[in-house]
Amino acid sequence: MAIEVKLDLMLVKRKMRLNELSERIGISVTNLSLLKTGKVKGMRFNTLEAICRELDCQPGDILEYIAEYV
């Protein structure tokens, strides 16, 4: 996939565990874990907004475009 999810890096930078983020934004640990490992095809903007609010970051801190060369 050309979009890499860097949620795990932001959690480390903010010294926050996935369980804590889950409680703060009201999304299950399972769904956040799937997002963190890049196993999801999409994300709602309100989910992205909640994550950015709690981690005090920008969407670009969590998502990165990686060009795929053929």
PDB file as gemmi writes it, atoms N, CA and C in Angstrom:
CRYST1    1.000    1.000    1.000  90.00  90.00  90.00 P 1                      
ATOM      1  N   MET A   1       0.846  -1.176   0.000  1.00  0.00           N  
ATOM      2  CA  MET A   1       0.000   0.000   0.000  1.00  0.00           C  
ATOM      3  C   MET A   1       0.891   1.238   0.000  1.00  0.00           C  
ATOM      4  N   ALA A   2       0.478   2.272  -0.676  1.00  0.00           N  
ATOM      5  CA  ALA A   2       1.284   3.477  -0.820  1.00  0.00           C  
ATOM      6  C   ALA A   2       1.176   4.419   0.378  1.00  0.00           C  
ATOM      7  N   ILE A   3       0.230   4.168   1.287  1.00  0.00           N  
ATOM      8  CA  ILE A   3       0.107   4.986   2.495  1.00  0.00           C  
ATOM      9  C   ILE A   3       0.595   4.169   3.679  1.00  0.00           C  
ATOM     10  N   GLU A   4       1.577   4.692   4.382  1.00  0.00           N  
ATOM     11  CA  GLU A   4       2.110   4.020   5.569  1.00  0.00           C  
ATOM     12  C   GLU A   4       1.552   4.697   6.818  1.00  0.00           C  
ATOM     13  N   VAL A   5       1.076   3.896   7.757  1.00  0.00           N  
ATOM     14  CA  VAL A   5       0.530   4.407   9.012  1.00  0.00           C  
ATOM     15  C   VAL A   5       1.646   4.379  10.055  1.00  0.00           C  
ATOM     16  N   LYS A   6       1.902   5.537  10.650  1.00  0.00           N  
ATOM     17  CA  LYS A   6       2.990   5.669  11.621  1.00  0.00           C  
ATOM     18  C   LYS A   6       2.453   5.950  13.029  1.00  0.00           C  
ATOM     19  N   LEU A   7       1.302   5.367  13.324  1.00  0.00           N  
ATOM     20  CA  LEU A   7       0.682   5.567  14.635  1.00  0.00           C  
ATOM     21  C   LEU A   7       1.580   5.058  15.753  1.00  0.00           C  
ATOM     22  N   ASP A   8       2.233   3.948  15.531  1.00  0.00           N  
ATOM     23  CA  ASP A   8       3.106   3.379  16.566  1.00  0.00           C  
ATOM     24  C   ASP A   8       4.236   4.338  16.949  1.00  0.00           C  
ATOM     25  N   LEU A   9       4.792   5.044  15.968  1.00  0.00           N  
ATOM     26  CA  LEU A   9       5.860   6.008  16.263  1.00  0.00           C  
ATOM     27  C   LEU A   9       5.351   7.185  17.092  1.00  0.00           C  
ATOM     28  N   MET A  10       4.140   7.665  16.762  1.00  0.00           N  
ATOM     29  CA  MET A  10       3.576   8.782  17.518  1.00  0.00           C  
ATOM     30  C   MET A  10       3.245   8.367  18.945  1.00  0.00           C  
ATOM     31  N   LEU A  11       2.785   7.137  19.113  1.00  0.00           N  
ATOM     32  CA  LEU A  11       2.504   6.654  20.472  1.00  0.00           C  
ATOM     33  C   LEU A  11       3.788   6.618  21.303  1.00  0.00           C  
ATOM     34  N   VAL A  12       4.876   6.174  20.710  1.00  0.00           N  
ATOM     35  CA  VAL A  12       6.162   6.144  21.416  1.00  0.00           C  
ATOM     36  C   VAL A  12       6.616   7.564  21.746  1.00  0.00           C  
ATOM     37  N   LYS A  13       6.517   8.471  20.787  1.00  0.00           N  
ATOM     38  CA  LYS A  13       6.940   9.857  21.014  1.00  0.00           C  
ATOM     39  C   LYS A  13       6.144  10.517  22.134  1.00  0.00           C  
ATOM     40  N   ARG A  14       4.849  10.173  22.219  1.00  0.00           N  
ATOM     41  CA  ARG A  14       3.973  10.779  23.230  1.00  0.00           C  
ATOM     42  C   ARG A  14       3.917   9.951  24.521  1.00  0.00           C  
ATOM     43  N   LYS A  15       4.680   8.857  24.545  1.00  0.00           N  
ATOM     44  CA  LYS A  15       4.728   7.972  25.718  1.00  0.00           C  
ATOM     45  C   LYS A  15       3.323   7.550  26.141  1.00  0.00           C  
ATOM     46  N   MET A  16       2.559   7.090  25.157  1.00  0.00           N  
ATOM     47  CA  MET A  16       1.190   6.668  25.399  1.00  0.00           C  
ATOM     48  C   MET A  16       1.012   5.247  24.885  1.00  0.00           C  
ATOM     49  N   ARG A  17       0.245   4.467  25.599  1.00  0.00           N  
ATOM     50  CA  ARG A  17      -0.048   3.098  25.177  1.00  0.00           C  
ATOM     51  C   ARG A  17      -1.320   3.085  24.350  1.00  0.00           C  
ATOM     52  N   LEU A  18      -1.450   2.056  23.542  1.00  0.00           N  
ATOM     53  CA  LEU A  18      -2.619   1.911  22.684  1.00  0.00           C  
ATOM     54  C   LEU A  18      -3.901   1.855  23.509  1.00  0.00           C  
ATOM     55  N   ASN A  19      -3.848   1.188  24.657  1.00  0.00           N  
ATOM     56  CA  ASN A  19      -5.028   1.096  25.536  1.00  0.00           C  
ATOM     57  C   ASN A  19      -5.486   2.475  25.999  1.00  0.00           C  
ATOM     58  N   GLU A  20      -4.544   3.321  26.353  1.00  0.00           N  
ATOM     59  CA  GLU A  20      -4.877   4.672  26.815  1.00  0.00           C  
ATOM     60  C   GLU A  20      -5.506   5.486  25.695  1.00  0.00           C  
ATOM     61  N   LEU A  21      -4.922   5.420  24.497  1.00  0.00           N  
ATOM     62  CA  LEU A  21      -5.486   6.144  23.358  1.00  0.00           C  
ATOM     63  C   LEU A  21      -6.888   5.639  23.064  1.00  0.00           C  
ATOM     64  N   SER A  22      -7.082   4.340  23.135  1.00  0.00           N  
ATOM     65  CA  SER A  22      -8.392   3.737  22.901  1.00  0.00           C  
ATOM     66  C   SER A  22      -9.439   4.301  23.856  1.00  0.00           C  
ATOM     67  N   GLU A  23      -9.107   4.371  25.127  1.00  0.00           N  
ATOM     68  CA  GLU A  23     -10.039   4.912  26.122  1.00  0.00           C  
ATOM     69  C   GLU A  23     -10.341   6.384  25.873  1.00  0.00           C  
ATOM     70  N   ARG A  24      -9.331   7.149  25.503  1.00  0.00           N  
ATOM     71  CA  ARG A  24      -9.511   8.592  25.306  1.00  0.00           C  
ATOM     72  C   ARG A  24     -10.377   8.924  24.099  1.00  0.00           C  
ATOM     73  N   ILE A  25     -10.284   8.130  23.024  1.00  0.00           N  
ATOM     74  CA  ILE A  25     -11.021   8.487  21.806  1.00  0.00           C  
ATOM     75  C   ILE A  25     -12.232   7.602  21.557  1.00  0.00           C  
ATOM     76  N   GLY A  26     -12.419   6.566  22.381  1.00  0.00           N  
ATOM     77  CA  GLY A  26     -13.607   5.738  22.261  1.00  0.00           C  
ATOM     78  C   GLY A  26     -13.600   4.779  21.084  1.00  0.00           C  
ATOM     79  N   ILE A  27     -12.439   4.307  20.715  1.00  0.00           N  
ATOM     80  CA  ILE A  27     -12.308   3.329  19.631  1.00  0.00           C  
ATOM     81  C   ILE A  27     -11.663   2.086  20.231  1.00  0.00           C  
ATOM     82  N   SER A  28     -12.138   0.922  19.834  1.00  0.00           N  
ATOM     83  CA  SER A  28     -11.642  -0.317  20.433  1.00  0.00           C  
ATOM     84  C   SER A  28     -10.140  -0.494  20.180  1.00  0.00           C  
ATOM     85  N   VAL A  29      -9.507  -1.175  21.110  1.00  0.00           N  
ATOM     86  CA  VAL A  29      -8.088  -1.481  20.984  1.00  0.00           C  
ATOM     87  C   VAL A  29      -7.851  -2.317  19.727  1.00  0.00           C  
ATOM     88  N   THR A  30      -8.778  -3.216  19.441  1.00  0.00           N  
ATOM     89  CA  THR A  30      -8.659  -4.067  18.250  1.00  0.00           C  
ATOM     90  C   THR A  30      -8.602  -3.224  16.985  1.00  0.00           C  
ATOM     91  N   ASN A  31      -9.517  -2.267  16.852  1.00  0.00           N  
ATOM     92  CA  ASN A  31      -9.535  -1.415  15.658  1.00  0.00           C  
ATOM     93  C   ASN A  31      -8.286  -0.539  15.578  1.00  0.00           C  
ATOM     94  N   LEU A  32      -7.843  -0.007  16.707  1.00  0.00           N  
ATOM     95  CA  LEU A  32      -6.618   0.801  16.694  1.00  0.00           C  
ATOM     96  C   LEU A  32      -5.405  -0.060  16.351  1.00  0.00           C  
ATOM     97  N   SER A  33      -5.388  -1.284  16.822  1.00  0.00           N  
ATOM     98  CA  SER A  33      -4.287  -2.185  16.517  1.00  0.00           C  
ATOM     99  C   SER A  33      -4.233  -2.496  15.027  1.00  0.00           C  
ATOM    100  N   LEU A  34      -5.395  -2.717  14.435  1.00  0.00           N  
ATOM    101  CA  LEU A  34      -5.452  -2.945  12.987  1.00  0.00           C  
ATOM    102  C   LEU A  34      -4.964  -1.727  12.226  1.00  0.00           C  
ATOM    103  N   LEU A  35      -5.337  -0.552  12.692  1.00  0.00           N  
ATOM    104  CA  LEU A  35      -4.884   0.694  12.068  1.00  0.00           C  
ATOM    105  C   LEU A  35      -3.371   0.831  12.219  1.00  0.00           C  
ATOM    106  N   LYS A  36      -2.872   0.581  13.404  1.00  0.00           N  
ATOM    107  CA  LYS A  36      -1.437   0.720  13.696  1.00  0.00           C  
ATOM    108  C   LYS A  36      -0.582  -0.191  12.820  1.00  0.00           C  
ATOM    109  N   THR A  37      -1.086  -1.387  12.549  1.00  0.00           N  
ATOM    110  CA  THR A  37      -0.324  -2.338  11.748  1.00  0.00           C  
ATOM    111  C   THR A  37      -0.563  -2.181  10.252  1.00  0.00           C  
ATOM    112  N   GLY A  38      -1.403  -1.217   9.866  1.00  0.00           N  
ATOM    113  CA  GLY A  38      -1.642  -0.954   8.449  1.00  0.00           C  
ATOM    114  C   GLY A  38      -2.544  -1.964   7.768  1.00  0.00           C  
ATOM    115  N   LYS A  39      -3.360  -2.664   8.544  1.00  0.00           N  
ATOM    116  CA  LYS A  39      -4.232  -3.692   7.985  1.00  0.00           C  
ATOM    117  C   LYS A  39      -5.628  -3.186   7.656  1.00  0.00           C  
ATOM    118  N   VAL A  40      -5.808  -1.881   7.615  1.00  0.00           N  
ATOM    119  CA  VAL A  40      -7.103  -1.304   7.254  1.00  0.00           C  
ATOM    120  C   VAL A  40      -6.995  -0.637   5.887  1.00  0.00           C  
ATOM    121  N   LYS A  41      -8.105  -0.532   5.204  1.00  0.00           N  
ATOM    122  CA  LYS A  41      -8.137   0.085   3.876  1.00  0.00           C  
ATOM    123  C   LYS A  41      -8.487   1.564   3.941  1.00  0.00           C  
ATOM    124  N   GLY A  42      -9.030   2.007   5.076  1.00  0.00           N  
ATOM    125  CA  GLY A  42      -9.434   3.400   5.181  1.00  0.00           C  
ATOM    126  C   GLY A  42      -9.661   3.804   6.625  1.00  0.00           C  
ATOM    127  N   MET A  43      -9.854   5.115   6.814  1.00  0.00           N  
ATOM    128  CA  MET A  43     -10.082   5.659   8.140  1.00  0.00           C  
ATOM    129  C   MET A  43     -11.008   6.861   8.004  1.00  0.00           C  
ATOM    130  N   ARG A  44     -11.938   6.994   8.906  1.00  0.00           N  
ATOM    131  CA  ARG A  44     -12.834   8.154   8.901  1.00  0.00           C  
ATOM    132  C   ARG A  44     -12.070   9.394   9.368  1.00  0.00           C  
ATOM    133  N   PHE A  45     -12.467  10.537   8.834  1.00  0.00           N  
ATOM    134  CA  PHE A  45     -11.810  11.778   9.242  1.00  0.00           C  
ATOM    135  C   PHE A  45     -12.034  12.067  10.720  1.00  0.00           C  
ATOM    136  N   ASN A  46     -13.201  11.705  11.263  1.00  0.00           N  
ATOM    137  CA  ASN A  46     -13.420  11.984  12.685  1.00  0.00           C  
ATOM    138  C   ASN A  46     -12.510  11.110  13.558  1.00  0.00           C  
ATOM    139  N   THR A  47     -12.162   9.914  13.092  1.00  0.00           N  
ATOM    140  CA  THR A  47     -11.201   9.074  13.804  1.00  0.00           C  
ATOM    141  C   THR A  47      -9.817   9.701  13.744  1.00  0.00           C  
ATOM    142  N   LEU A  48      -9.417  10.147  12.570  1.00  0.00           N  
ATOM    143  CA  LEU A  48      -8.127  10.809  12.403  1.00  0.00           C  
ATOM    144  C   LEU A  48      -8.051  12.071  13.257  1.00  0.00           C  
ATOM    145  N   GLU A  49      -9.139  12.822  13.289  1.00  0.00           N  
ATOM    146  CA  GLU A  49      -9.192  14.034  14.102  1.00  0.00           C  
ATOM    147  C   GLU A  49      -9.009  13.711  15.590  1.00  0.00           C  
ATOM    148  N   ALA A  50      -9.699  12.680  16.068  1.00  0.00           N  
ATOM    149  CA  ALA A  50      -9.597  12.300  17.484  1.00  0.00           C  
ATOM    150  C   ALA A  50      -8.181  11.846  17.835  1.00  0.00           C  
ATOM    151  N   ILE A  51      -7.574  11.079  16.957  1.00  0.00           N  
ATOM    152  CA  ILE A  51      -6.200  10.621  17.194  1.00  0.00           C  
ATOM    153  C   ILE A  51      -5.244  11.815  17.242  1.00  0.00           C  
ATOM    154  N   CYS A  52      -5.379  12.714  16.283  1.00  0.00           N  
ATOM    155  CA  CYS A  52      -4.505  13.902  16.244  1.00  0.00           C  
ATOM    156  C   CYS A  52      -4.719  14.789  17.471  1.00  0.00           C  
ATOM    157  N   ARG A  53      -5.961  14.919  17.900  1.00  0.00           N  
ATOM    158  CA  ARG A  53      -6.253  15.739  19.084  1.00  0.00           C  
ATOM    159  C   ARG A  53      -5.566  15.154  20.320  1.00  0.00           C  
ATOM    160  N   GLU A  54      -5.694  13.857  20.534  1.00  0.00           N  
ATOM    161  CA  GLU A  54      -5.141  13.227  21.729  1.00  0.00           C  
ATOM    162  C   GLU A  54      -3.620  13.109  21.688  1.00  0.00           C  
ATOM    163  N   LEU A  55      -3.052  12.951  20.501  1.00  0.00           N  
ATOM    164  CA  LEU A  55      -1.595  12.837  20.384  1.00  0.00           C  
ATOM    165  C   LEU A  55      -0.928  14.183  20.101  1.00  0.00           C  
ATOM    166  N   ASP A  56      -1.744  15.232  19.970  1.00  0.00           N  
ATOM    167  CA  ASP A  56      -1.242  16.582  19.692  1.00  0.00           C  
ATOM    168  C   ASP A  56      -0.304  16.555  18.485  1.00  0.00           C  
ATOM    169  N   CYS A  57      -0.858  16.110  17.351  1.00  0.00           N  
ATOM    170  CA  CYS A  57      -0.058  16.002  16.136  1.00  0.00           C  
ATOM    171  C   CYS A  57      -0.906  16.358  14.917  1.00  0.00           C  
ATOM    172  N   GLN A  58      -0.291  16.324  13.765  1.00  0.00           N  
ATOM    173  CA  GLN A  58      -0.955  16.585  12.498  1.00  0.00           C  
ATOM    174  C   GLN A  58      -1.168  15.262  11.762  1.00  0.00           C  
ATOM    175  N   PRO A  59      -2.143  15.196  10.836  1.00  0.00           N  
ATOM    176  CA  PRO A  59      -2.357  13.962  10.072  1.00  0.00           C  
ATOM    177  C   PRO A  59      -1.089  13.451   9.390  1.00  0.00           C  
ATOM    178  N   GLY A  60      -0.246  14.354   8.932  1.00  0.00           N  
ATOM    179  CA  GLY A  60       1.002  13.965   8.288  1.00  0.00           C  
ATOM    180  C   GLY A  60       2.000  13.308   9.231  1.00  0.00           C  
ATOM    181  N   ASP A  61       1.784  13.471  10.534  1.00  0.00           N  
ATOM    182  CA  ASP A  61       2.631  12.793  11.507  1.00  0.00           C  
ATOM    183  C   ASP A  61       2.251  11.320  11.638  1.00  0.00           C  
ATOM    184  N   ILE A  62       1.035  10.989  11.211  1.00  0.00           N  
ATOM    185  CA  ILE A  62       0.516   9.631  11.350  1.00  0.00           C  
ATOM    186  C   ILE A  62       0.491   8.899  10.019  1.00  0.00           C  
ATOM    187  N   LEU A  63       0.230   9.619   8.947  1.00  0.00           N  
ATOM    188  CA  LEU A  63       0.129   9.020   7.617  1.00  0.00           C  
ATOM    189  C   LEU A  63       1.240   9.548   6.709  1.00  0.00           C  
ATOM    190  N   GLU A  64       1.829   8.655   5.930  1.00  0.00           N  
ATOM    191  CA  GLU A  64       2.882   9.054   5.002  1.00  0.00           C  
ATOM    192  C   GLU A  64       2.683   8.362   3.669  1.00  0.00           C  
ATOM    193  N   TYR A  65       2.794   9.123   2.587  1.00  0.00           N  
ATOM    194  CA  TYR A  65       2.706   8.556   1.236  1.00  0.00           C  
ATOM    195  C   TYR A  65       4.063   8.026   0.841  1.00  0.00           C  
ATOM    196  N   ILE A  66       4.099   6.771   0.425  1.00  0.00           N  
ATOM    197  CA  ILE A  66       5.324   6.131  -0.047  1.00  0.00           C  
ATOM    198  C   ILE A  66       5.103   5.744  -1.512  1.00  0.00           C  
ATOM    199  N   ALA A  67       5.875   6.327  -2.398  1.00  0.00           N  
ATOM    200  CA  ALA A  67       5.718   6.046  -3.832  1.00  0.00           C  
ATOM    201  C   ALA A  67       6.080   4.586  -4.099  1.00  0.00           C  
ATOM    202  N   GLU A  68       5.250   3.929  -4.890  1.00  0.00           N  
ATOM    203  CA  GLU A  68       5.523   2.551  -5.289  1.00  0.00           C  
ATOM    204  C   GLU A  68       6.049   2.556  -6.705  1.00  0.00           C  
ATOM    205  N   TYR A  69       7.254   2.085  -6.866  1.00  0.00           N  
ATOM    206  CA  TYR A  69       7.854   2.042  -8.200  1.00  0.00           C  
ATOM    207  C   TYR A  69       7.653   0.676  -8.793  1.00  0.00           C  
ATOM    208  N   VAL A  70       7.273   0.672 -10.071  1.00  0.00           N  
ATOM    209  CA  VAL A  70       7.006  -0.611 -10.768  1.00  0.00           C  
ATOM    210  C   VAL A  70       8.220  -1.035 -11.543  1.00  0.00           C  
TER     211      VAL A  70                                                      
END                                                                             
